[in-house]
Amino acid sequence: MVRVCDASVTSTEHQWAIRSNSGRELFAGSFLDEKYAEGRTLLLTSVLILGEFWRAPEFETSSDTTPDFQVSLPQLMLDKAKLEELTYELEKWLERPKEISLSLSGHPHHPLDVAIGPRSHFISTMDRPVFSLSYAAGSFEIGKWCFVIDQSCIRCFMDGLTQSLRA
């Protein structure tokens, strides 16, 4: 059980996370190992992407939420400098909201991209933006997840990521 901005998630322990402002979606990760290669520091990272929603009315047995999707990427390589750039951009966003778009990938064949900003098919603004995540690898062409966040979500994400990168 991990606490992410006072919201519980049933999963393995994670060092950092961003949860949607509804509390139903989550992007969380843990750094497993660090290696210096090709002039940069790579972090072997375990990632979890989770969405919980209510059961279909035809099968509803309680009012609890149930996992709608749960994606585990147990050995993703991320570039430490790009993660540090993300924490810097998140800190700047807290001072003055703006769009953010970064590739965090440490491997060219496994791109992981994040973006923060308003999106036309969501009820969102610059102050309540959409967090977007996309990933691809080999036969897995592309996965995309999007959810609405707010200032508290960004603050928790930035704090957890900053502490994890310093550890």
Secondary structure, DSSP 4 states (H G I P E B T S, - for coil): -EEETTEEE-SS--SEEEE-TTSSEEEEEEEEEEEEETTEEEEEEEEEEEEEEEPPGGG--SS-EEEEEEEEEEEEEEEHHHHHHHHHHHHHHHHS---EEEE-BSSTTS-EEEEEE--TTSS--SSS-EEEEEEEETTEEEEEEEEE--HHHHHHHHHHHHHHHH-
